[in-house]
Amino acid sequence: MIVADTHIIIWHALKPEMLSEKARTAMEDADQSDGIICCDISLWEIAMLMQKERLRIDAGYLAFIDLVLTSSRYVVKPITPEIAELSSTLFSSVNKDPADRIIAATSIIEKADLVTADTKLRRTNRVKTIW
């Protein structure tokens, strides 16, 4: 399993050419094996992007998310107490974005590589990333 950052989920669905070759291969391999973890916070981030019209598609949010989650082998993971605790201190001096910290903490707790183009997350040695 791998964890997909929010932008990776969007790019995978709408603009796969934005993915690096390593990221594309990791997504395809996970889709064909044990799946791709989608953190529940990513669902909220996508809803907010659509509401703010920073992500415009010809479908409503629920229809889009249903299509995304069923078109690939996504497994939605909730924020557990362990993820919440780790994310509260993880990268607090480097990354203030709570969603990024929850996604990174999920990757650590699940022992799954994180697919991300985010340079802040890729620079840390606490999370193994793919890009």
GUFIMAR-207560 format. One record per residue (C-alpha): residue number from 0; x, y, z; residue in three letters; chain. Coordinates in Angstrom, 3 decimals, decimal comma. Layout:
+-----+----------+----------+----------+---------+--------+
| num |     east |    north |       up | residuo | cadena |
+-----+----------+----------+----------+---------+--------+
| NUM |        X |        Y |        Z |     ALA |      A |
...
+-----+----------+----------+----------+---------+--------+
end
This chain:
+-----+----------+----------+----------+---------+--------+
| num |     east |    north |       up | residuo | cadena |
+-----+----------+----------+----------+---------+--------+
|   0 |    0,000 |    0,000 |    0,000 |     MET |      A |
|   1 |    0,940 |    3,592 |   -0,545 |     ILE |      A |
|   2 |   -0,573 |    6,846 |    0,695 |     VAL |      A |
|   3 |   -1,588 |    9,430 |   -1,915 |     ALA |      A |
|   4 |   -1,360 |   13,121 |   -1,079 |     ASP |      A |
|   5 |   -4,458 |   15,126 |   -2,003 |     THR |      A |
|   6 |   -2,990 |   16,678 |   -5,137 |     HIS |      A |
|   7 |   -1,867 |   13,221 |   -6,283 |     ILE |      A |
|   8 |   -5,437 |   11,920 |   -6,014 |     ILE |      A |
|   9 |   -6,639 |   14,849 |   -8,128 |     ILE |      A |
|  10 |   -3,860 |   14,546 |  -10,708 |     TRP |      A |
|  11 |   -4,294 |   10,764 |  -10,894 |     HIS |      A |
|  12 |   -7,966 |   11,262 |  -11,726 |     ALA |      A |
|  13 |   -7,835 |   14,354 |  -13,932 |     LEU |      A |
|  14 |   -4,280 |   15,030 |  -15,136 |     LYS |      A |
|  15 |   -2,143 |   11,883 |  -14,917 |     PRO |      A |
|  16 |    0,486 |   13,593 |  -17,083 |     GLU |      A |
|  17 |    1,278 |   15,777 |  -14,034 |     MET |      A |
|  18 |    2,578 |   12,719 |  -12,173 |     LEU |      A |
|  19 |    6,244 |   11,853 |  -12,325 |     SER |      A |
|  20 |    7,085 |    8,491 |  -13,859 |     GLU |      A |
|  21 |    7,878 |    7,056 |  -10,399 |     LYS |      A |
|  22 |    4,616 |    8,378 |   -8,971 |     ALA |      A |
|  23 |    2,576 |    7,041 |  -11,898 |     ARG |      A |
|  24 |    4,206 |    3,615 |  -11,595 |     THR |      A |
|  25 |    3,651 |    3,526 |   -7,815 |     ALA |      A |
|  26 |   -0,019 |    4,436 |   -8,257 |     MET |      A |
|  27 |   -0,509 |    1,807 |  -10,960 |     GLU |      A |
|  28 |    1,291 |   -0,886 |   -8,959 |     ASP |      A |
|  29 |   -0,705 |   -0,145 |   -5,789 |     ALA |      A |
|  30 |   -3,931 |   -0,046 |   -7,796 |     ASP |      A |
|  31 |   -3,160 |   -3,541 |   -9,084 |     GLN |      A |
|  32 |   -2,151 |   -4,926 |   -5,679 |     SER |      A |
|  33 |   -3,154 |   -3,917 |   -2,154 |     ASP |      A |
|  34 |   -4,505 |   -0,435 |   -2,854 |     GLY |      A |
|  35 |   -3,953 |    3,280 |   -2,409 |     ILE |      A |
|  36 |   -4,656 |    4,935 |    0,919 |     ILE |      A |
|  37 |   -6,762 |    8,085 |    0,697 |     CYS |      A |
|  38 |   -6,756 |    9,934 |    4,007 |     CYS |      A |
|  39 |  -10,195 |   11,162 |    4,970 |     ASP |      A |
|  40 |   -8,798 |   14,704 |    5,287 |     ILE |      A |
|  41 |   -8,141 |   14,578 |    1,521 |     SER |      A |
|  42 |  -11,873 |   14,183 |    0,929 |     LEU |      A |
|  43 |  -12,423 |   17,423 |    2,863 |     TRP |      A |
|  44 |   -9,597 |   19,193 |    0,996 |     GLU |      A |
|  45 |  -11,108 |   18,231 |   -2,361 |     ILE |      A |
|  46 |  -14,562 |   19,399 |   -1,231 |     ALA |      A |
|  47 |  -13,065 |   22,739 |   -0,179 |     MET |      A |
|  48 |  -11,187 |   23,146 |   -3,465 |     LEU |      A |
|  49 |  -14,402 |   22,533 |   -5,376 |     MET |      A |
|  50 |  -16,417 |   24,865 |   -3,157 |     GLN |      A |
|  51 |  -13,842 |   27,636 |   -3,642 |     LYS |      A |
|  52 |  -13,801 |   26,857 |   -7,383 |     GLU |      A |
|  53 |  -10,058 |   26,192 |   -7,320 |     ARG |      A |
|  54 |  -10,964 |   22,765 |   -8,715 |     LEU |      A |
|  55 |  -13,577 |   22,943 |  -11,440 |     ARG |      A |
|  56 |  -15,075 |   19,834 |  -12,951 |     ILE |      A |
|  57 |  -18,338 |   19,009 |  -14,690 |     ASP |      A |
|  58 |  -19,707 |   17,001 |  -11,790 |     ALA |      A |
|  59 |  -20,843 |   17,597 |   -8,262 |     GLY |      A |
|  60 |  -18,542 |   16,753 |   -5,386 |     TYR |      A |
|  61 |  -20,239 |   13,496 |   -4,376 |     LEU |      A |
|  62 |  -20,375 |   12,217 |   -7,960 |     ALA |      A |
|  63 |  -16,721 |   13,134 |   -8,506 |     PHE |      A |
|  64 |  -15,500 |   11,502 |   -5,284 |     ILE |      A |
|  65 |  -17,548 |    8,374 |   -5,965 |     ASP |      A |
|  66 |  -16,008 |    8,130 |   -9,430 |     LEU |      A |
|  67 |  -12,469 |    8,678 |   -8,091 |     VAL |      A |
|  68 |  -12,804 |    6,160 |   -5,263 |     LEU |      A |
|  69 |  -14,345 |    3,478 |   -7,456 |     THR |      A |
|  70 |  -12,113 |    3,974 |  -10,499 |     SER |      A |
|  71 |   -9,025 |    2,888 |   -8,583 |     SER |      A |
|  72 |   -8,400 |    0,708 |   -5,567 |     ARG |      A |
|  73 |   -8,615 |    3,490 |   -2,970 |     TYR |      A |
|  74 |   -8,956 |    2,678 |    0,708 |     VAL |      A |
|  75 |  -10,199 |    5,629 |    2,774 |     VAL |      A |
|  76 |   -8,415 |    5,755 |    6,131 |     LYS |      A |
|  77 |   -9,803 |    7,762 |    9,047 |     PRO |      A |
|  78 |   -7,801 |    9,835 |   11,484 |     ILE |      A |
|  79 |   -7,033 |    7,491 |   14,366 |     THR |      A |
|  80 |   -5,948 |    8,594 |   17,839 |     PRO |      A |
|  81 |   -2,368 |    7,572 |   16,942 |     GLU |      A |
|  82 |   -2,430 |    9,624 |   13,724 |     ILE |      A |
|  83 |   -3,910 |   12,604 |   15,569 |     ALA |      A |
|  84 |   -1,228 |   12,463 |   18,251 |     GLU |      A |
|  85 |    1,664 |   12,108 |   15,787 |     LEU |      A |
|  86 |    0,335 |   14,822 |   13,473 |     SER |      A |
|  87 |    0,071 |   17,298 |   16,347 |     SER |      A |
|  88 |    3,858 |   17,387 |   16,707 |     THR |      A |
|  89 |    5,062 |   16,180 |   13,318 |     LEU |      A |
|  90 |    6,920 |   18,873 |   11,353 |     PHE |      A |
|  91 |    5,378 |   21,573 |   13,540 |     SER |      A |
|  92 |    8,280 |   23,912 |   12,841 |     SER |      A |
|  93 |    8,464 |   23,137 |    9,113 |     VAL |      A |
|  94 |    4,921 |   22,516 |    7,938 |     ASN |      A |
|  95 |    1,948 |   24,300 |    9,501 |     LYS |      A |
|  96 |   -0,660 |   22,696 |    7,199 |     ASP |      A |
|  97 |   -2,707 |   20,322 |    9,368 |     PRO |      A |
|  98 |   -3,859 |   18,277 |    6,357 |     ALA |      A |
|  99 |   -0,261 |   17,677 |    5,243 |     ASP |      A |
| 100 |    0,680 |   16,675 |    8,764 |     ARG |      A |
| 101 |   -2,249 |   14,244 |    9,021 |     ILE |      A |
| 102 |   -1,394 |   12,707 |    5,637 |     ILE |      A |
| 103 |    2,289 |   12,373 |    6,608 |     ALA |      A |
| 104 |    1,373 |   10,876 |    9,989 |     ALA |      A |
| 105 |   -0,897 |    8,383 |    8,248 |     THR |      A |
| 106 |    2,009 |    7,351 |    6,042 |     SER |      A |
| 107 |    4,208 |    6,785 |    9,101 |     ILE |      A |
| 108 |    1,576 |    4,924 |   11,129 |     ILE |      A |
| 109 |    0,554 |    2,752 |    8,164 |     GLU |      A |
| 110 |    4,230 |    2,155 |    7,229 |     LYS |      A |
| 111 |    3,378 |    3,114 |    3,659 |     ALA |      A |
| 112 |    5,312 |    5,331 |    1,268 |     ASP |      A |
| 113 |    3,747 |    8,717 |    0,546 |     LEU |      A |
| 114 |    3,291 |    9,745 |   -3,077 |     VAL |      A |
| 115 |    3,668 |   13,515 |   -3,158 |     THR |      A |
| 116 |    5,180 |   16,355 |   -5,134 |     ALA |      A |
| 117 |    5,237 |   18,506 |   -1,971 |     ASP |      A |
| 118 |    8,850 |   19,587 |   -1,480 |     THR |      A |
| 119 |    8,438 |   20,156 |    2,274 |     LYS |      A |
| 120 |    7,229 |   16,598 |    2,772 |     LEU |      A |
| 121 |    9,854 |   15,182 |    0,421 |     ARG |      A |
| 122 |   12,683 |   16,916 |    2,333 |     ARG |      A |
| 123 |   11,901 |   15,306 |    5,654 |     THR |      A |
| 124 |   13,562 |   12,071 |    6,653 |     ASN |      A |
| 125 |   10,591 |   10,974 |    8,774 |     ARG |      A |
| 126 |    8,430 |   10,066 |    5,775 |     VAL |      A |
| 127 |    9,505 |    7,893 |    2,869 |     LYS |      A |
| 128 |    8,204 |    9,595 |   -0,236 |     THR |      A |
| 129 |    7,832 |    8,747 |   -3,885 |     ILE |      A |
| 130 |    8,064 |   11,359 |   -6,567 |     TRP |      A |
+-----+----------+----------+----------+---------+--------+
end
